[in-house]
Every structure is written in structure tokens, then in C-alpha cells.
Amino acid sequence: MDGGDDVDDPLSRAAAEAADAADPLAGFRERFVADAAGVLYLDGNSLGRLPVATRARLAAAADEWGDRLVGGWPEWIDAPERTGDALAPLIGAEPGEVLVCDSTTVNLFKLVGAVAGGGALVTDRGNFPTDRHVLEGIAAQRGVALRQFDGEPDAATLPCGPGDVVVLSHVDYRSGTVADLPALQAAATERGATLIWDLSHSAGAVPVDLRGASAELAVGCTYKYLNAGPGAPGYLYVASELQGALRSPIQGWFGQSDQFAMERDYDPVPGIARFLAGTPPILQLAAVEEGAKLTAEAGLAAIREKSVALTELIVALHDEWLEPLGFELGSPRDPAVRGSHVSVDHPRAWTFTRALIEAGVTPDFRGPDSIRLGVAPLYTSFAEVFDALEALRAIAARDDLPDAPPARVT
Ligand SMILES: Cc1ncc(COP(=O)(O)O)c(C=O)c1O
């Protein structure tokens, strides 16, 4: 039976409702702005929802600008470090090791540029495009080799040696596979390479322990599971031991010691702030801080537990409803190595995505054939997942659905 009210059937709506009733994080759902149309939102892995507290905080930050004008700067100026300290515990870093600034792309450029020497730049061919593009650019500028390997990163076969710089995503943006961060870090270090992690699809959803794994460098974004809003600044992590030895390739005045002395040659500040470039976005930093606070309040252990339960439900509904309609699971079956989204693949994925959006369900599409269903445990409910999958099943079962036009923006 499916779609029914038998609570003993784990694939019934009644069971989903019971899971919601027992969910210790259920109360967090109302801490987010609910959209009037009641969209079923499974795209928090692209852009998280707006926390209610953030809306108020942004209004207050705008008022502060209006009231204080340039007099506000003495309090605003430390926001990238302060916000980094708020984010640090969510990725296993210490205070003073995380800076919130610029985009993930720019932060990756800064870290690769700070550590690259004559060795090769290494990444997997399946890594997120911006990561590969940054490496392509730096390799061309410096005349060093770019080595892109096929398949998922594996500690036993990681193709790097002394002086190489490796960039890996902790959670794969397409499949949601979680890389073995401690093992890969150990392998890179043992081979004399420097490894930079991209945590964009982890932070706020999948626990990360950078210091526990002796990780040296990382970047990530805040607008996904940290709910900091469109275009919110990303972050970078530099282990404290390394900071003094590294220089950002973007030497800006916000990383300069005695910044307002104006006349002096570049001499970067001692700590993490040396990776600042230009004026920080004070309003959106306030949103990052609120997002980090909300995540910390819920706790990553509880978030991860619910994320696993939600993705298990998606996998079970895929097997029961979607596989018979020609879908394939594009994510790991083992929840231990699955992040907070599940990809379900079908040759008509784009057409189904358009139809889902029309039906009031927001998934995410990644070409050529993947529908990503992201769950954000602070606001995604079990009933929401159930209803979204039921809508997808109904759409995929139609034999009269015309192909959607190819143009798309996602
Ligand atoms: C893994 C990963 N890295 C980097 C980015 C891009 O970051 P930004 O556009 O903020 O530079 C994304 C965006 O979705 C991503 O998923």
C-alpha cells in the first residue's frame, strides 16, 4: 500500500506524519519564512530558506547603516573574523581559523595561489566546475600541470606527490557521495601534497572535523545549508599553524597590518585576516552569523540523524515508486557515505523537473539526467518529502507529458 494511512507501512503518508510528530527538530521549521504558495522545497542544497531571525537581523543591519553611517565601521570591521568564529565549530575548526569573505570561488583562488609552487594541481574530473576552472586558470598562469583524474577520490589511489596541490569536495555535488576526509587527508599529507577541501555541500548538513583530520585548508559556501541567502559570502579555513607562512595572492588593504596608515608597503596581518582582500559585505555577514547560530542551536548530530532518515525515505520511495518507471538511483545506498541530497536519474529528468515546478515542488536539476532532491533537516519535513516524491511518481507515470523545451536556468 502507498499513499495510505497505515502508519505501520513505512512508505505511507501516515508514517511520514508520525515521523514528523516524533521529530526533535520539528520546531525549527517555523523558524523559517514559509512561502505563501506552500511550495515543497527540496533545493536547500542550492539555496537555503530564509530564517525568520535573519529577516529581522537584516532589517536591523540596514537600520544600523542608516543611523550610524560611516561611524559604524569600528564595530563592523571585525565581522569577517567574528562570523568565522561562529562558523568554526560547525566544521571542526578553532576560533581564529575561519574567515567569512568573498565567494567560494575567490577563496579557493586565494588558497590555491597561496600554496601552489612548481608541483601539479590535482582534482577529480567530476569536481564542481568552479573548482576545476580555478585550477585551470592558475595552472595556465603559472605554467604548472593540471592533473584531473577519473572516478571518485580514493585514498589508496590519490594521484599526487610532493609539492602538488589537491582540491577535493567533501560531498560530491552531483551524487551526494561523502568522501573519506580523514583517509584522503592522511594520504595527501603522507605523499607530501597539500589538500584543500571544498565543504560547500557539507557545512550545516554533514558533520566535518577539520582539526580532527589534521586538515590544513578548506573553503565553502554559506547559502546552502547555512541559509545565509543568495550571494552570501563564503568562508575559508587555514589551520593556525600554517597562517604565518602563507600569503594571499590577492593583496588587499583589508589584509594589511595597520590598514589605515595608508603609506606603507604591503605587510599582512599575522592571523587569518591576512586572507581578506577588500571591504567586507556587512549586511550579508549578519545573515551568515544568524544562519550559523541557528545550525549550532539545533546541533549537527541531530541534523545529521534527521538528514539520514529523510534521505533513507527518498531512497525507499525511489525503489518502490520510481525505479519501476525507469529511474536509477544516482546516490550511494549506504547512508554513511551519503550527504544531504539524493539524485534520482532518468533520461527525461529535465521534463520531469519542469513539471514538478509547475506542480509546486522545487527540486534541483543537474544535466544531463539528474534530479537532485535536497533535504535540509531544519525545515524539510518527512511529509514534504513524501508529497514531493508522490508528485514525481505521478508525473513520471504520465504517458502524455510533452518534452520540456531545452532552455533552462537553474
Ligand atoms: C561544491 C561547490 N563549490 C563551489 C560552489 C560555488 O561557489 P560560489 O559561486 O559561491 O563561488 C558551489 C556552488 O554551488 C558548489 O556546489
PDBQT file of the ligand as one rigid body, heavy atoms in Angstrom, charges set to zero:
ROOT
HETATM    1  C1  LIG A 501      30.923  22.373  -4.425  1.00  0.00    +0.000 C 
HETATM    2  C2  LIG A 501      30.742  23.805  -4.774  1.00  0.00    +0.000 A 
HETATM    3  N1  LIG A 501      31.811  24.628  -4.808  1.00  0.00    +0.000 NA
HETATM    4  C3  LIG A 501      31.696  25.928  -5.146  1.00  0.00    +0.000 A 
HETATM    5  C4  LIG A 501      30.459  26.455  -5.475  1.00  0.00    +0.000 A 
HETATM    6  C5  LIG A 501      30.357  27.873  -5.992  1.00  0.00    +0.000 C 
HETATM    7  O1  LIG A 501      30.568  28.803  -5.066  1.00  0.00    +0.000 OA
HETATM    8  P1  LIG A 501      30.434  30.387  -5.392  1.00  0.00    +0.000 P 
HETATM    9  O2  LIG A 501      29.516  30.544  -6.560  1.00  0.00    +0.000 OA
HETATM   10  O3  LIG A 501      29.826  30.913  -4.144  1.00  0.00    +0.000 OA
HETATM   11  O4  LIG A 501      31.788  30.878  -5.659  1.00  0.00    +0.000 OA
HETATM   12  C6  LIG A 501      29.319  25.660  -5.431  1.00  0.00    +0.000 A 
HETATM   13  C7  LIG A 501      28.009  26.228  -5.782  1.00  0.00    +0.000 C 
HETATM   14  O5  LIG A 501      27.004  25.597  -5.832  1.00  0.00    +0.000 OA
HETATM   15  C8  LIG A 501      29.469  24.299  -5.094  1.00  0.00    +0.000 A 
HETATM   16  O6  LIG A 501      28.412  23.491  -5.079  1.00  0.00    +0.000 OA
ENDROOT
TORSDOF 0
